[in-house]
Amino acid sequence: MVSYKQKNNIALFIALLFHVSGAIGILFTPYKEWFISNTPLNLLLMAVLLLFTQRQKNIPFYIFITLCFGTGMLTEAIGVNTGSLFGNYQYGEVLGKKVVGVPLLIGINWFVIMFCTGNIVHQLSEWIFKKMPQDAQPSTKIKLFSFITDTAMLATLFDWIMEPSAQQLGFWKWLPNGEIPLYNYLCWFIISAALLTVFRFLKFDKDNQFAVHLFIIQLLFFLVMQTFL
């Protein structure tokens, strides 16, 4: 039987292989379009690896996946078709099959981002609180407020770093001139805060080490794209 550490090592190797290969292929080879066209495979595989490395796959965990997917698809559908959320934008063809103008992979990507940011802040918070003396521990309400604020800010930061490269890669485009509105980030913060509040209260394992690694790998990938693309 494969141990939890071995699962994490396997997942980390695959994630690094795909992202490093993708970055090299897009930036330094004549096969840029081929690598970009395989983005759906990369995104889907990362979600599968999160499931593969998750120790406790119980009902609350699947509820969170469903909630992230459904919320992501619904809010993005409102955004794409009305402009009332995020701003005026359209999805390209890179991310595959769409429902009411939104690629199904976007719903999966909302889960990946929310799950990764939730795990990072949860694990970091637990480590910090264990180091603090008992009489210096913040109240439960302060801990909750800190968790929601920190995770929502981290998710919004990820979107801010991803946005310029995503446009250049053809994932989506902002209308009419490619300028990303501040309203997009406000919506990201509010929706992320709502989803990560649910993450906080649902009872499932939140110590997925691969989720932390994946967030860092994806963040570095988009930073490289933003710098050299």
C-alpha positions in Angstrom: 0.0 0.0 0.0 1.3 3.5 -0.9 1.9 5.6 2.2 0.6 9.2 2.6 4.2 10.5 2.2 4.7 8.5 -1.0 1.4 9.8 -2.4 2.5 13.4 -1.7 5.9 12.8 -3.4 4.2 11.3 -6.4 1.8 14.1 -6.7 4.5 16.7 -6.2 6.7 15.1 -8.9 3.8 15.1 -11.4 2.8 18.7 -10.6 6.3 19.9 -11.1 6.8 17.9 -14.2 3.7 19.3 -15.9 4.2 22.9 -14.8 7.9 23.1 -15.6 7.4 21.3 -18.9 4.5 23.6 -19.7 6.5 26.7 -18.9 9.4 25.6 -21.0 7.1 24.5 -23.9 5.2 27.8 -23.9 8.2 30.1 -23.5 11.1 28.4 -25.4 9.8 26.0 -28.0 7.9 26.3 -31.3 5.1 24.2 -29.8 3.6 27.0 -27.6 0.0 26.5 -29.0 0.1 22.8 -28.3 1.1 23.3 -24.7 -1.5 26.0 -24.2 -4.2 23.8 -25.8 -3.4 21.1 -23.2 -4.2 23.4 -20.2 -7.5 21.5 -19.5 -5.5 18.3 -19.0 -3.2 20.1 -16.6 -6.0 21.7 -14.5 -8.0 18.4 -14.4 -5.0 16.4 -13.4 -4.1 18.8 -10.5 -7.7 18.4 -9.1 -7.3 14.6 -9.3 -4.0 14.8 -7.5 -5.7 16.8 -4.7 -8.2 14.0 -4.4 -5.4 11.4 -4.5 -3.5 13.0 -1.6 -6.6 13.8 0.5 -6.6 11.5 3.5 -10.1 12.0 4.7 -12.6 11.9 1.8 -15.9 12.1 3.8 -19.2 13.7 3.0 -18.3 17.3 4.2 -15.2 17.1 1.9 -17.4 16.3 -1.1 -19.9 18.9 0.0 -17.1 21.5 -0.2 -16.1 20.4 -3.7 -19.7 20.6 -4.9 -20.2 24.0 -3.3 -17.0 25.4 -4.8 -17.9 24.0 -8.3 -21.5 25.2 -8.1 -20.7 28.7 -6.7 -17.8 29.1 -9.2 -20.0 28.2 -12.2 -23.0 30.3 -11.0 -21.0 33.4 -10.2 -19.0 33.2 -13.4 -22.2 32.6 -15.5 -23.6 35.8 -14.0 -20.4 37.6 -14.7 -20.0 36.5 -18.3 -23.6 37.0 -19.2 -24.5 40.2 -17.3 -21.2 41.9 -16.2 -22.8 42.3 -12.7 -20.0 40.2 -11.1 -16.3 40.6 -11.8 -16.8 42.9 -14.8 -17.1 42.7 -18.6 -15.2 39.6 -19.8 -15.5 36.5 -22.1 -13.9 33.1 -22.0 -11.8 31.9 -24.9 -11.8 28.3 -26.3 -8.6 27.1 -24.5 -10.4 25.8 -21.4 -12.7 23.5 -23.2 -16.5 22.8 -23.0 -18.7 25.6 -21.8 -22.0 25.8 -20.1 -23.8 29.2 -20.6 -20.4 30.7 -21.6 -18.4 29.3 -18.7 -15.9 26.4 -19.1 -16.7 23.5 -16.8 -13.0 23.6 -15.8 -13.5 27.0 -14.2 -15.8 25.4 -11.5 -13.1 22.8 -10.8 -10.5 25.6 -10.7 -12.5 27.4 -8.0 -12.3 24.3 -5.9 -8.6 23.9 -6.4 -7.9 27.6 -5.4 -10.2 27.6 -2.4 -9.0 24.2 -1.2 -5.3 25.2 -1.5 -5.6 28.6 0.2 -7.7 27.1 3.0 -5.2 24.4 3.7 -2.3 26.9 3.7 -3.8 29.3 6.2 -5.2 26.5 8.3 -1.8 24.8 8.6 0.0 28.0 9.2 -2.5 29.2 11.8 -2.3 25.9 13.7 1.5 26.0 13.7 1.5 29.6 15.0 -1.1 29.0 17.7 0.8 26.0 19.0 3.8 28.2 19.5 1.9 30.8 21.5 1.5 30.5 25.2 -2.0 29.6 26.4 -2.7 32.9 28.0 -1.8 34.8 24.8 -4.2 32.8 22.5 -6.7 35.0 20.6 -10.4 34.5 21.0 -12.4 32.1 18.8 -14.0 35.1 17.0 -10.6 36.7 16.3 -9.3 33.4 15.0 -12.3 33.0 12.7 -12.0 36.6 11.4 -8.3 36.2 10.8 -8.8 32.9 8.9 -11.5 34.3 6.6 -9.6 37.5 5.9 -6.3 35.8 5.3 -7.6 33.1 3.0 -9.7 35.5 1.0 -6.8 37.8 0.6 -4.5 35.0 -0.5 -7.1 33.7 -3.1 -7.5 37.3 -4.4 -3.7 37.7 -4.6 -3.5 34.5 -6.6 -6.1 35.9 -9.1 -4.2 39.2 -9.3 -1.0 37.3 -10.3 -2.8 35.0 -12.7 -5.0 37.5 -14.6 -2.4 39.2 -16.9 -0.9 35.8 -18.0 -4.3 34.2 -18.4 -5.3 36.8 -20.9 -2.1 36.4 -22.9 -2.6 32.6 -22.9 -6.2 33.0 -24.2 -8.0 31.7 -21.2 -10.3 34.7 -21.2 -10.3 38.4 -22.2 -11.5 41.6 -20.6 -13.6 43.9 -22.7 -13.2 46.2 -24.4 -9.5 46.8 -24.1 -8.1 44.1 -21.8 -8.0 46.3 -18.7 -8.8 44.3 -15.5 -11.3 46.2 -13.3 -10.8 46.6 -9.5 -14.3 45.3 -9.2 -13.0 41.8 -10.3 -10.8 41.6 -7.2 -13.5 42.9 -4.9 -15.8 40.1 -6.1 -13.1 37.5 -5.8 -12.5 38.6 -2.2 -16.2 38.5 -1.2 -17.0 35.1 -2.9 -13.7 33.6 -1.6 -14.5 34.7 1.9 -17.9 33.1 1.7 -16.6 29.8 0.5 -13.7 29.7 2.9 -16.0 30.4 5.8 -17.8 27.1 4.9 -14.3 25.5 4.6 -13.6 26.6 8.1 -16.7 25.0 9.6 -16.9 21.8 7.6 -15.3 18.8 9.4 -12.7 17.2 7.1 -8.9 16.8 7.1 -7.2 20.2 6.3 -3.6 19.1 6.4 -3.1 18.2 2.8 0.6 19.0 2.2 0.2 18.7 -1.6 -2.3 21.5 -1.6 0.3 23.8 -0.1 2.9 22.7 -2.7 0.4 23.0 -5.6 -0.5 26.6 -4.7 3.2 27.6 -4.7 3.9 25.8 -7.9 0.9 27.4 -9.7 1.8 30.8 -8.2 5.4 30.5 -9.5 4.2 29.3 -12.9 2.0 32.4 -13.4 4.8 34.7 -12.1 7.2 33.2 -14.7 4.5 33.6 -17.4 3.9 37.2 -16.4 7.7 38.0 -16.4 8.7 36.3 -19.7 5.6 35.7 -21.8 
